[in-house]
Amino acid sequence: MYEAELRSAILRILARWERLPESDVLRRLTPVQLAHLREELFEALAAEGLIELRLVGDERVLTITARGRQAVEGGGPL
């Protein structure tokens, strides 16, 4: 499992739902994807401007950005 596949999976999930709590994103990943997921991946996606991370209550909420949506729709490498 490559990090690019995980990035793509997370962005596709968010492109469909727009905004989800982190736990909901994790539930939508396959067991193999979950086994390879590093916590830093969400921070990396946020640092690249592909998603926004916001703490709501006691859980992070992930929101896809316009740049993240373009990456998904463009079909290029994420």
N, C-alpha and C positions, 0 to 999 in steps of 0.2 A: 504494500500500500504506500503510495507516494503522497507527500504532503500536498502536491498539486491536486490530487483526487479529492482529498479532504476539503481543501479550500473551495473547490468547485462544488462539492456536495453541500457545504454550508451556505455558499452564496445562492445556489439553486433553491434551497429550502427557504431562505429569506426572500428571494425574488418572488416566490409564490405567496408567502404569508406577510411580507413587508417587515413585520416586527414580532419577535417572539422572546419569551423568557429563555435563558440559557438551557434550563431543564427541558423545555419543549424541543429545542433544537437537538439536544442530545438524544431525546427519545426517537427522533426521526432518522438518526444515523444507524447504520447496520452494526452488528456486533464487531465485525472486523474493523470498521471505521473507528468505533469507540476504542478499541484496543490500541490503535495507533495514534489517537488524538493526544496532542500535547496541549496543556493549558495555555501556553504562550501563543498558540495559533490564533486565538481570538484577538489578543493584543496586537499581533502582527497585522491581521486584517484591518484592525482599527487604525494602526499607524500608517497603513497604506491608503487610508481613506475609503476603503471598500465597505466598511460597516461602522456603525457608531455603537459604543458600549455605554450603558447608563445603569447606575444602580437604582433600582426601584424597590423599596422595602429592603428585604434581605437577599434579593436575587438580581443578577445582571440581566438586562434586556438588550437584545441585539437587534439593530435596525439596519437594513441595507441602505446604502447611500446611492445617489444618482450614479456615481462612479462605479459602485459595485454592480448596479443594474446594467450599466453599459458593458461591463466585463462579462456578465452572464449572456447578454443578448448578442454581444460581438462574437462569442464562440471561440475567442482566442485563448491563449494561455492565461491562467489566473495566477 
